């Protein structure tokens, strides 16, 4: 997913939907603009509602999904799904706020597209504060920074996910049979450390990151989606069978672990970066609100169901990725490899975003002769950075909770409500809307502070207290 600015030569359309061609005002600031106010000029090759829905699902599913059973464990079998539902509703509302504000600035400045960073920058320019107007460019830079941190966090966790699953498959290879009984014991064969698996994977990931054509990446993305879809179907059919008595599971876990739940959950729901590019490419943008709400409803149901069923099935033994709890028989070994195949190709898609933010400005500083060499070297350096971070930090599940608490909470919960206040304050905004936006931002900020603190405490814990240090959460 990418929030990069789309060039006018790429899309002959206006993503502003706040006014009609006659210039009539929108219906208000309580939601999306009225459907009749959507207007797109010259768009003939845009996506349909169905294609947009598929892209929306692809942008939100597959990154934090497998770690949600552990997240539910950190919150409790009752508090976990309720919290996931609340966070899903709030996250979707913030997506709607971002789209509405982007429409507002597209109309005001007669632009075809305003990305996330641009919307925050224009929002700061619209505030009464002279200091904020002067430093408005930092709004764009902050969004870019948090987006880079989040996406590189995804890339780091992919290394650990691939290493852990491959290591488990290789360790159980000699004892793998067709017997998928959950009570069957498999003697694991000693194999090399998971960090060595990361180094083994590194050359292939580097080569994959050299692909810069979005059309080529879309083919890999389709293959990855198909692999992960098949894997999820097999995982679901396994976890719904033989669910043990859940009465021993706590309704609410200790508050000490709840911040870790927050970081993981918001990490999973952080798909706000895809909404503006998707809306901008639609043939009929008036359909986008329905697509957004339907798509995110599906995502929320999927998150809650897998989180709850996974925790019910494995209880206290649930690991950072639910694939690591699957039996070591050929069917589920194939599932681990299939999902790893999908994650491997997804790395290139996720890596595209920080690469597009970091590399072009640096390449522009060198002569055209050295442009390609510098581009490839920077890509090599970024991929190696994600691999090194994965190797150096044994508790990467906690690091992902940290990334979710810091950057994902900012992008998904803190920035959009403040953007709405900044955008409409000078034009008049209802006090209840301000109170609502302040409450959402405070919720995100509290999660940011507490989640960050708890993740840092866990990272600082002595190595002897770490159980299953290579457990990964995606």
N, C-alpha and C positions, 0 to 999 in steps of 0.2 A: 504494500500500500504506500501511497506517496502523496504528500501534500505540496509537491513542487508546483511552481507556477506553470500553468498550461499556456502555450503560446497561441496567439490569435490565428497563426497559420495552421495550427493543429485542429482547431475547432472553430467553425464559423457559426458561433451562436452566442447568445447572451444568457448567462446563468442568473441574471437578476430576475427575480420573480415578485418584487414588491410593488411594481406598478404595471398598469396596462400600457399599451402603446400610446394611449391618449394621455397618460400621465396621472391617472387617478390614483389616490393613495391606497395603501393596503388596508385590510380590515382591522388592523390593530396590531398590538405587540403581544398578544396572549398566545400566539402559536404561529403556525406557518401562514403565509399569505393565502388569501382565498384562491381556490383553483383557477378562477377566471382571470386572475391577475398575472398568471404565468405567461410569458411570451418568449419565444425563441426565434431568432431571425436566421434564416438560411440553413437550419439544421436538417439535413436529409439522411445522414448516416449514423444517427445517434442510436443508443441502445434501447431495447424495449424494456418494459417493466420486468419481464421474466429474466432477461439477461442481467439487469441491474440487481435483481434479487439474488441471483446466483453469485454475482461478484460481491454483494454485501455479505452473504453467508461465508464466502471464501475469505473475506477480509477479517472475519471475526472468529471463525472456528478453526481449530487446529494448533493454536499456540499455547493457550493456558488450559485447554480442555482436560488433558490427561492428568494434570496436577490437582484438579478440583476435589477428588475424593479425599486427598490428604488435607485440603483446605477445609472441607466439611468436618473432618476429624478435629481440626484446630478450633472449630467453632461449636460443634455439637450437632447431634442428629436432628434437632429441632431448630436451634438458632441458626445453623448453617444455611439450610435452604431458605428460611425466611430472610436472612441477610442477603443471600444471593438474589432473591426476588426484588428486594428493596433497592439494591445496588443496580440491578438491571433497569428498573423503572427510572431511577435517577440518571443513569448513564444515557438512556435513550432520550430523556428530556433534554439533557445537555447537548446531545447531537442535534436536536431540533433547534435549540438556541443558536448553535453555531451556524447552521444553514440559514436561519432567519437573518442573522446579523450580516452574513456574507451577501445575501440578497440586497440588503439595505445599502451596503457600500457599493455593490455593483451598479445599482440604480443611481446613487449619488454621484459616482465618478465615471459613469458610462463605461464600465469595464466589462469584458466578456467573462472574466473569472477572477475571483478573489480567493486565495488559499487561506489556510488556517493562520499562518504567520502574518499574512497581509491583513486579515480581518482584525487581529489583535493590534497591529500597528495603526490601522485606521481608527480603531476604537479609542486608542490612547490619544490620537490626534483630535478626537471629537470631545474630549473631556474639558471641563472648565479650567483644570489645573494647567498653568503655563509650563511647569516643570515636566509634567507627563507629556505634554505636546512636544516639548523640546527633545525628550528622550524616547519618542514613540518607536524609533527604529529598533530599540532594544526589545520591544514586544515581539517582533519577528525573530530576532536572534534567540530569544529565550525559548520560543516554540521550537525552533530548529534544534537547539541544544537538547531539549527534553526528548524530541523525536529521535535524535541520534542515539541518546542514551538508551531509550526503550528498544530501538531496533537492534543495536549492538548487543543488548541484553538477550534478546531472542537468539541472536547468532551464537552467543556464548553457550546458552543452554542447549542448543542443538548439538554442539560438540559432545557435551556430557551425555546427552540422551543417546546419541549414536554409539558412543563408547560403552556405556553401561549395558545397552541392549545387545550389542555385538559380543561383548564379553560374556554375558549370560548365555547366549546361544552357543558360543564356542565351548564354554565350560561344561554345558550339559550335552554336548554333541554325542559323546560316547554312550550316554545312557538314554538318549531320546528314542522313544518308541511311539506306537500308535495309541497307547493307553493314556488317556487324558484325565484319569481319576485324580481328584484334588488331593487325595490322601496318599498318593504314591510317592515314595521317596526316591530322589535321583541323587546319586553321588556326583558331585561337581568335580570335574577335572581341573587341577591347577592350571592357570593360564597367566598371561602377562598382565601387568597392572593396567587399569583402564586409561591411565594417562598415556601409556604407550599406544593404546588404540587411537587416542586422539591424534598423536603424532603420525600414526599410520594413515589416518583419514585426511590429514592436512593437505597433502599434495593434490588430492582429488577435489577438495573444496576450493583450493586456490584456482585450479583450472576452471571450475564451475563459475567462480566469481569473475573470471575474465570475459564472460558472456555479457555484453552490454545492450544487446538488441531486445527490446521488450517483446517483440513478436516471437522470438525464439524462446524467451523466458516464459511466455504464456503457454507454450507447448509443454515445457517442464512443469509448469504450475498445474496444467490439466492432468498430467500423469500423476503428480503428487496428490491431487485431490481424489482421483480415482483410487489410488492405493490406500489413502487414509479412510475413505468412505467404506471400502470393503473391510478394512481392519476394524473400524468402529462397529460395523454390523456384527462381526464375529465376537468382538469384546462384549457387546450388549447381550448377545444370546448366551454367553457364558455367565455373566454376573447376575442375570435374572434367575438362574437355576440354583437351587440349593442354598437359598439365603438363610442364614442361621437366625436364631431368636434375637431380635434387636433390643430386648428389654434391658440387657446389660450395658448398652451404649448410653453415654451421658446425653441428656437433652441439651445441655449447654456445657461446653468445655471450660477449663480455667481461663480467666480473663488474660492471663499472661500469654496464652497462645493465640488469642483472638486477633491481635495486630498482625500476626503472620497470615491469618486467614484474609484479612483486609488486603494485604499486599498481593497475595496470590489471586484473589477474586478480581481486584481492579486491574491487575495485569492481564487477566483473561478478557475483561470487558473493554479494554482499551483498543477499540477499533474506530475511534472518532476520526482518525486521519483519512478514512476512506470515503466519508460521506460527501464532502464537497466535490471531489473529482467524479464520483459516481453520478451525483445530481447534475453536474455540468454536462455530462455526455448523454443524458436521456433525450429521446425524441419528444416525449411528453413529460416535462418536469413536474406538471401538476399532479402526476401520479406518484412522485417520490415520497410524500408523507406516508402514503399507504404502504409502499414498498418498505420504507424504513421501519414502520411499526410492525408489519407482518414479519419481516426478516428478523428483527431483534426479538420478537416474541418467540420465534423458532429457536434462536440462539439461546435465549434465557431458559426455555424448557429443556433444551439439550444439556446445558450446563448443570441445571439443578438435578435432572434425572441421572446423569452419569455420576455427579458428585455424591448424591444420596445412595444410589444403588451400589456404587463402588465401595463406599464406606460400609454399607450394610453387609456386603458380600465378604469383605476382608477384615472389617473391624479394626482393631488396634494394630494389625499387621500391615495395614495399607502402606505402600511405599510412595515415593515422590512422583513416580510415573506408574499408572495402573498397569502398564504392560509388564512391569517387573514382577507383578503378582500372578501373572498367568502361568499355568502349568507348563512343564518342560516336555511337552509332547510335540510331534511334528506339526500338528495343526497350529498351535499357538506359537511355536517357534517361527513358523511361516508368517504369522501375524506380526511378530516383533520385527522380522526382517522387512515385511511389507511396509509397516509404518515407518521404519527407519529409512526405507527407500523414499517415502514421501517427504520425510523431514529433511533428507539430504538435498532434494531438489527445491524444497521450500526455502532453504538457506539462501539460495541465489536471489529469490524474490524479496525476502526480507532485507538482504544485504544491499539491494538496489537503492533503497531509500537513503541510508546514511552515505552511501557512495555518491549519490547525486547531490547531496548537500555539501559534502566535504571536498570532493575531488575537483569539480569544475573550476572553482575559484583558484585553486592551487595550480592547476594545469594552465590557466590563463596567464600565469606569471612567467611561463617559460616560452621559448620560441616554438613555432609550429613543428619544427623538425624533431624536437624532443617531447612533444606533447603525448604521443602514444606511449613512449617509454615511461614517462613520469606517471601517466595514468595507470599503467600496469603495476608499476612499483608501489604506488599508493594503495592499490587494491590488495597487493600481496601483503603490505604492511598491516592493513586493517584486518585482513583475515587472520594473519599471524597473531595480532593483538587479541582477537576473540579467543583463539586457541590457547594462548599463554594465560589469559585470565581464567579460562576453564581449568587449566592444569594447576595453576597456583592456588586456587580457592577450592578447598575440598567440599565445603558446604554450599554448593551452587544453588540448591533449593532455597537457602536463606538469602543468597545474593539476588535471586529472582524476586523474592518477596521485597527485598530492599529496592530493587529497580521499580517494582510496581508501586511501592509506597512513595518513592521520590518522584519519578517522572510520569508514570501512568496516572497517578492521582491528580497531578497538575494538569495534564492534558485533558483528562476525562471529566474531572469534577471541579477543579479550582478556577481554571481560566474561563470556561464558557459563561458561568453566571456573572463573573466580574466583567466580561466582555459585553454582556447584555446591559448591565448598568452603565458602563462607559458609553455605549453606543446611543442609548436613548435618554440619558440623564438630562442633557441640554434641551431635548425636545419634549420632555415631560414623561415621567414613568410613574405608575401607581406605586404608592408606598408598600402595598402587599407584595408586588413583584420584587421590589428591592429587598424586602424581608425574606422572601423565598430564596432569592439569589444569594443573599448573605448567608442564610442557613446552609445551603448546599456547599458554598465555598468553605464555610467553617467545618462542615462535616469532612470535606476533602482534606482540609488543612490539619485537622486533628488526626485523621488517618495517616497523613504524611508524617507528622511529628512522632506519633506513638509507634507506627509501623517501622519507621526508620530507626528509632531508638531500640526497639525490640530486636530487629534484625541485626543491628550492630552488636548488641549484647550477645546474641547467639553466635555471631562470628567470632567474638572475643573469647568464647568459652574454651576451656582447655581441651586439647585434642582427645584426652581420655574420656570425655563425656560425650563425644560425638558417636552416634550410632549410625552405622551404614553411611559412612562419610561420602560415598560417591553417589548417594541417592540424588536423582535429578527431578526437577519439576519443570514441565513445559507448559 
